[in-house]
Amino acid sequence: MASGKLLIVDDNALVRQMIASLARELGLFVIEAASIDAAQAPLADGDIDMLLCDDDLGNGRSGMEFIASDSARMPATVVLMSGNPKPDTLPDGIRYLCKPFTIGQLEGELLA
């Protein structure tokens, strides 16, 4: 079993809850955030080990832009997820998961 604190940011409640359930099966402590604004407080606490962030957060908000704009507060493991194919380029250190994904793929990206 893995350990660590994962922050999941996704504006779709059902998707966020399903991913949280998978992450808990992996042994992770999960915090859920429905928006960039809701993710600010857990990140400010500084004890997040992993971030899993949707790229399309609704209302024109981009997970990629969020990660890039606040890189100093990002944890060591940052995974961007999307229903779109993996972009040709990602910033250094950013991992990528294409939705839908399996628990094995989630584990591979978060705990690699």
VENZI-V401328 format. One record per run of one state. SS is the DSSP state (helix for helix, strand for strand, loop for the rest). FROM is the first residue (numbers start at 0). TO is the last residue. If there is no record, write none. Layout:
# VENZI-V401328
{{SS,FROM,TO} {SS,FROM,TO}}
This chain:
# VENZI-V401328
{{loop,0,3} {strand,4,8} {loop,9,11} {helix,12,24} {loop,25,27} {strand,28,32} {loop,33,34} {helix,35,44} {loop,45,48} {strand,49,53} {loop,54,54} {strand,55,55} {loop,56,60} {strand,61,61} {helix,62,68} {loop,69,69} {helix,70,72} {loop,73,75} {strand,76,81} {loop,82,92} {strand,93,97} {loop,98,101} {helix,102,109} {loop,110,111}}
